[in-house]
Amino acid sequence: MAVFGAILFLALTMVFYQRFSHDPEADGRERGESVVAVEVTSVERDSIRNVRAFSGSLISQSSFDIVAKAGGQLSVLGVDIGDRVERGQVIGRIDDEPFVQDVVQAEAEREVARANLEEALSSLELAERERDRVRALRERRVVSAADLEAAEAGVQAERSRVRVTEAVIQQREAALLAARLRLSYTEITANWEGPGDYRVVGERYVDEGATLTANQPVVSLVDLRRLRAVIQVTERDYGRIQVGQSGVIRTDAMPGKSFEATVVRRAPQFRESSRQARVELEVPNPRERLIPGQFVRAQLELGRVEDAVVVPRDALVRREGRQGIFLVESAGEEERETAVFVPVTAGYTEGGRVQIVEPEVSGEVVVLGQDLLADGTPVRVVARRDAEDWRSGLVSLDGRLEVR
């Protein structure tokens, strides 16, 4: 098997060499040099943006837990994951029998306090009558001053008793309100501040029949229509990102779709561990196609250059440690086309395009076949790529690339 593979490899090598290396009828053989077939495109002047991509995740702007305000056995839980919950909706109930008994007892204690008040008021009335009688007798010198003072003290004592009884009634009223409030806590209600009339159940923590303690989470609610993308940016990009700046969000869950986003928060400090700062982008999600927790890629425009010299990113090559491009030039009486290597300094990159900062270049640049080129190599142009094609990364060949 190995022998057969070796024979096949040698045969293919000979076919490739005969097809693509040297053609005995070509002009290049007569000159003693090879001509490389290349594809070219025109160097353009156009605006180019510095669009940076950042990875992050989505979070809901409103996410919270609904907790049980009272302890007890969960008798009813009427929602599950994915259900919509309206503002003020009762989503569950705790067994209320102990709380009902507390209310009954508090009501009974209040009635006892009211009865005590009636008794105290009656005693006060009798004491006032007795004082008035003693006062009249004192005016006629029938009773002593000590008797009048005793009557006055009796009235004061009864008045104090009335005030104490009234305070007890207020105490019993407060206890009754507290008992009724605890009874209302047996209804687990979804309430929140802020916009939006409904939320969606994101997590269900307990099931019916569970014994709950006060402040134990029952379900979590999230707002799917208002999301935020959280990204981390480095020092290099931090200063170019401002609150209010527009961006685009994409996710692998929906390839080919993009969502508008706006920078709403920018952390005022960098984490020492990563040297990155947190940036949040608001992402409207009215159709609820995006889900909190999804991995996303955010694209932000951090700069723009108008009337820049741009070439396809594929045109960039490295020769002897230098980055550059190959331009096609015509020379000699036969107007031979040759490839000229030009070292360049690249700037912004956007999609399939790259900015050439320096030097100023023009003409046609090689975008396919440059791996076979050196400075001064003769070339033959077999295809020209339109600007719209290399902006989108498409390739249009008018002929087969080959070496002659």
HUGI-V954655 format. One record per residue. N is the residue number from 0. PHI is phi in degrees with one decimal (* if undefined). PSI is psi in radians with two decimals (NA if undefined). NEAR is the number of other C-alpha atoms within 10 Angstrom. Layout:
# HUGI-V954655
N/PHI/PSI/NEAR  N/PHI/PSI/NEAR
This chain:
# HUGI-V954655
0/*/-0.72/5  1/-65.0/-0.67/7  2/-63.4/-0.76/8  3/-62.2/-0.70/8  4/-64.4/-0.70/10  5/-65.4/-0.70/10  6/-64.3/-0.74/11  7/-63.7/-0.69/11  8/-63.8/-0.75/11  9/-65.0/-0.68/11  10/-64.7/-0.78/12  11/-64.7/-0.64/11  12/-63.1/-0.73/12  13/-66.0/-0.69/11  14/-64.3/-0.77/11  15/-61.6/-0.74/11  16/-63.0/-0.77/13  17/-68.4/-0.58/13  18/-81.6/-0.70/13  19/-113.7/-0.18/13  20/-93.1/-1.22/16  21/-128.3/2.29/17  22/-110.8/2.01/15  23/-61.4/-0.32/11  24/-95.7/-0.01/9  25/-82.3/2.74/12  26/-68.0/-0.48/13  27/-64.3/-0.60/16  28/-66.3/-0.68/14  29/-64.9/-0.55/10  30/-88.1/-0.12/8  31/78.6/0.31/7  32/-142.3/2.78/13  33/-94.8/2.67/19  34/-113.5/2.23/21  35/-97.7/2.24/24  36/-79.9/2.30/23  37/-135.4/2.86/27  38/-113.0/2.45/25  39/-130.4/2.94/26  40/-149.8/2.87/23  41/-83.5/2.46/19  42/-68.5/2.30/19  43/-113.3/2.78/18  44/-115.2/2.12/15  45/-160.0/2.91/13  46/-78.6/2.57/13  47/-141.1/2.49/22  48/-108.7/2.66/21  49/-95.3/1.59/18  50/-100.7/2.05/18  51/-104.6/2.51/16  52/-107.2/2.36/16  53/-128.5/2.46/15  54/-97.5/2.61/17  55/-169.2/-2.81/20  56/-141.5/2.80/18  57/-93.8/2.46/24  58/-131.7/2.76/22  59/-84.5/2.47/20  60/-69.6/-0.38/17  61/-134.2/1.89/19  62/-143.4/2.18/16  63/-156.2/2.88/16  64/-101.3/2.45/19  65/-93.0/2.15/20  66/-112.0/2.78/18  67/-81.8/2.11/24  68/-80.4/-0.23/20  69/-133.0/2.65/21  70/-87.2/2.69/17  71/151.4/-3.09/21  72/-84.5/2.26/17  73/-76.4/1.92/23  74/-90.6/-0.54/16  75/-141.2/2.34/17  76/-136.5/1.88/19  77/-95.4/0.16/11  78/-130.7/2.77/16  79/-141.3/3.11/17  80/-57.7/2.30/14  81/92.3/-0.19/14  82/-75.1/2.57/13  83/-85.7/2.46/17  84/-125.3/2.16/21  85/-81.5/2.73/16  86/-62.1/2.22/15  87/84.4/0.08/13  88/-75.4/2.40/13  89/-82.4/2.04/16  90/-103.4/-0.22/19  91/-165.4/2.92/19  92/-138.4/2.50/21  93/-102.9/2.54/27  94/-51.9/2.07/18  95/-100.7/0.06/20  96/-57.0/-0.82/11  97/-62.1/-0.60/10  98/-74.4/-0.59/21  99/-64.1/-0.72/16  100/-62.6/-0.67/13  101/-63.3/-0.67/19  102/-66.1/-0.77/20  103/-60.4/-0.78/14  104/-64.1/-0.72/15  105/-65.1/-0.65/21  106/-65.4/-0.71/19  107/-64.4/-0.74/14  108/-65.8/-0.60/19  109/-66.5/-0.71/21  110/-64.8/-0.66/15  111/-62.6/-0.74/15  112/-63.9/-0.67/22  113/-64.6/-0.70/18  114/-63.9/-0.70/14  115/-63.1/-0.61/19  116/-66.5/-0.74/21  117/-60.3/-0.73/15  118/-63.7/-0.74/15  119/-65.2/-0.70/21  120/-64.0/-0.70/18  121/-63.4/-0.75/14  122/-64.7/-0.64/19  123/-64.1/-0.72/21  124/-62.1/-0.75/15  125/-64.0/-0.72/15  126/-64.5/-0.68/21  127/-66.9/-0.67/19  128/-64.1/-0.75/14  129/-63.5/-0.70/17  130/-63.3/-0.73/21  131/-63.8/-0.67/15  132/-66.4/-0.78/13  133/-65.1/-0.65/22  134/-64.0/-0.69/21  135/-66.1/-0.69/14  136/-67.7/-0.61/15  137/-66.3/-0.63/16  138/-64.0/-0.47/11  139/-96.2/0.13/9  140/64.7/0.54/10  141/-86.8/-0.67/11  142/-114.8/2.89/14  143/-86.5/2.93/13  144/-64.7/-0.54/14  145/-64.8/-0.64/10  146/-64.5/-0.70/15  147/-66.2/-0.73/20  148/-62.5/-0.66/14  149/-65.1/-0.65/13  150/-67.5/-0.73/21  151/-62.8/-0.70/18  152/-64.9/-0.63/14  153/-63.3/-0.67/19  154/-65.8/-0.77/21  155/-61.0/-0.68/15  156/-63.7/-0.73/15  157/-68.8/-0.61/20  158/-65.0/-0.72/19  159/-62.5/-0.70/14  160/-62.0/-0.70/19  161/-63.3/-0.76/21  162/-63.8/-0.69/15  163/-63.6/-0.74/16  164/-65.7/-0.68/21  165/-63.4/-0.70/18  166/-64.3/-0.67/14  167/-63.7/-0.69/19  168/-62.0/-0.77/21  169/-59.9/-0.67/15  170/-64.2/-0.75/15  171/-68.3/-0.60/21  172/-64.1/-0.74/18  173/-64.4/-0.72/14  174/-63.7/-0.66/19  175/-66.9/-0.72/21  176/-62.4/-0.71/15  177/-64.0/-0.70/15  178/-65.5/-0.71/21  179/-67.5/-0.64/18  180/-64.3/-0.76/13  181/-63.1/-0.61/19  182/-64.9/-0.67/21  183/-66.5/-0.46/18  184/-68.8/-0.25/19  185/-71.0/-0.26/23  186/-93.6/2.02/21  187/-86.0/1.95/23  188/-114.4/2.46/21  189/-93.7/1.95/21  190/-133.4/2.59/15  191/-158.3/2.81/16  192/-98.4/2.84/8  193/98.7/3.09/6  194/-72.2/2.85/9  195/97.3/2.23/13  196/-93.3/-0.09/14  197/-147.7/2.78/19  198/-132.9/2.96/23  199/-117.4/2.41/19  200/-70.2/2.06/22  201/-94.5/-0.52/21  202/-150.6/2.48/15  203/-116.6/2.07/18  204/-92.2/-0.48/13  205/-133.5/2.91/15  206/-120.4/2.89/14  207/-60.0/2.44/14  208/97.9/-0.24/14  209/-71.8/2.57/13  210/-92.7/2.08/15  211/-101.1/2.69/19  212/-108.0/2.83/14  213/-60.1/2.39/12  214/70.2/0.35/13  215/-83.6/2.27/17  216/-62.5/2.43/17  217/-108.7/-0.93/20  218/-142.2/2.82/22  219/-111.1/2.51/19  220/-120.0/2.46/25  221/-131.9/2.65/24  222/-99.9/1.94/25  223/-84.2/-0.23/24  224/-87.1/-0.24/19  225/-129.6/1.82/20  226/-116.2/2.88/25  227/-134.3/2.42/24  228/-97.8/2.19/27  229/-104.7/2.11/23  230/-125.7/2.86/21  231/-118.2/2.28/19  232/-121.8/2.65/21  233/-89.7/3.05/13  234/-61.6/-0.59/11  235/-62.1/-0.65/8  236/-99.8/-0.27/13  237/-58.1/-0.80/18  238/-68.2/-0.30/10  239/-94.4/-0.02/12  240/-105.9/2.19/17  241/-125.8/2.63/15  242/-62.1/2.33/13  243/97.4/-0.16/13  244/-70.9/2.45/15  245/-87.5/2.67/17  246/-152.8/-3.08/20  247/-132.1/2.41/18  248/-114.5/2.36/23  249/-132.0/2.66/19  250/-139.3/2.58/19  251/-65.7/-0.38/11  252/-66.7/-0.46/13  253/-133.1/1.32/10  254/-61.3/2.47/8  255/86.4/-0.13/8  256/-108.4/2.51/11  257/-129.9/2.72/14  258/-131.7/2.39/14  259/-69.1/2.58/16  260/-147.9/2.74/23  261/-136.3/2.33/21  262/-69.0/2.15/21  263/-117.2/-0.37/16  264/-145.0/2.54/16  265/-140.4/2.07/19  266/-60.5/2.45/14  267/-84.2/0.15/8  268/-150.8/2.80/10  269/-101.1/2.55/16  270/-73.7/2.32/11  271/-67.1/-0.53/8  272/-70.0/-0.64/6  273/-115.5/-0.21/10  274/57.4/0.65/12  275/-127.8/2.73/19  276/-118.3/2.59/19  277/-83.5/2.32/18  278/-129.3/2.35/22  279/-116.6/2.38/23  280/-118.8/2.30/26  281/-80.1/2.29/23  282/-125.4/1.77/25  283/-60.9/2.41/17  284/-139.0/1.02/17  285/-63.4/-0.50/11  286/-93.4/0.02/8  287/57.6/0.69/12  288/-84.6/-0.46/10  289/-92.0/2.61/22  290/-125.4/2.36/17  291/-57.0/2.45/19  292/97.0/-0.20/12  293/-69.5/2.55/14  294/-77.7/2.31/16  295/-133.7/2.83/20  296/-120.8/2.19/21  297/-105.5/2.33/24  298/-113.6/2.20/18  299/-126.3/2.43/23  300/-85.5/2.01/17  301/-103.8/-0.03/16  302/179.3/2.85/13  303/-151.1/2.45/13  304/-123.9/2.18/14  305/-90.4/2.60/10  306/53.3/0.84/11  307/-91.9/2.71/20  308/-83.5/2.09/24  309/-127.6/2.54/26  310/-136.5/2.86/31  311/-62.3/2.53/27  312/-63.2/-0.47/20  313/-66.3/-0.31/16  314/-75.5/-0.32/21  315/-73.2/2.30/19  316/-137.1/2.96/18  317/-122.3/2.32/12  318/-133.6/2.11/15  319/53.7/0.75/5  320/79.4/0.05/7  321/-112.5/2.49/12  322/-91.1/2.38/15  323/-166.9/-2.99/18  324/-133.9/2.81/26  325/-105.7/2.10/25  326/-98.4/2.57/25  327/-96.5/2.17/25  328/-127.2/2.63/17  329/-101.6/2.41/13  330/-149.5/2.73/10  331/83.3/2.97/7  332/-65.0/-0.54/6  333/-84.9/0.08/7  334/52.4/0.79/9  335/-67.2/2.44/13  336/-94.8/2.28/19  337/-128.6/2.77/23  338/-96.7/2.24/25  339/-114.8/2.14/19  340/-81.6/2.21/22  341/-121.5/1.95/15  342/-64.3/2.38/17  343/-134.2/2.81/19  344/-109.6/2.08/12  345/-88.5/2.61/19  346/-115.6/-2.14/18  347/-68.0/2.59/19  348/-122.3/2.23/19  349/-136.3/2.00/18  350/60.8/-2.16/15  351/-94.8/0.23/16  352/-116.0/2.69/22  353/-138.0/2.49/23  354/-84.3/2.37/26  355/-100.0/1.92/22  356/-75.4/-0.80/15  357/-156.4/2.64/12  358/-79.6/-3.14/12  359/-74.8/2.10/9  360/-124.0/2.77/18  361/-156.3/3.04/14  362/99.1/-2.55/12  363/-112.6/2.39/19  364/-116.4/2.51/27  365/-77.6/2.27/29  366/-118.9/-0.15/27  367/-150.4/2.27/19  368/100.6/-0.02/17  369/-71.4/-0.29/24  370/-65.4/-0.38/13  371/-95.4/0.07/11  372/-101.2/2.66/21  373/-132.0/2.94/14  374/-61.1/2.11/13  375/93.3/0.06/14  376/-68.0/2.31/18  377/-66.0/2.46/21  378/-133.8/2.79/25  379/-130.3/2.11/20  380/-79.3/2.05/17  381/-109.6/-0.19/16  382/-156.5/2.57/20  383/-125.8/2.26/21  384/-96.0/2.28/19  385/-71.4/2.71/14  386/-60.7/-0.71/17  387/-63.4/-0.54/9  388/-69.7/-0.82/14  389/-78.5/-0.28/20  390/-66.1/-0.67/15  391/-95.9/-0.02/12  392/85.9/0.20/14  393/-84.7/2.74/12  394/-126.9/2.26/15  395/-121.2/1.97/12  396/-100.8/2.31/11  397/-96.1/-0.14/12  398/-164.4/3.02/13  399/-84.8/2.29/11  400/-72.2/2.37/18  401/-156.0/2.82/16  402/-103.6/2.28/19  403/-122.7/NA/22
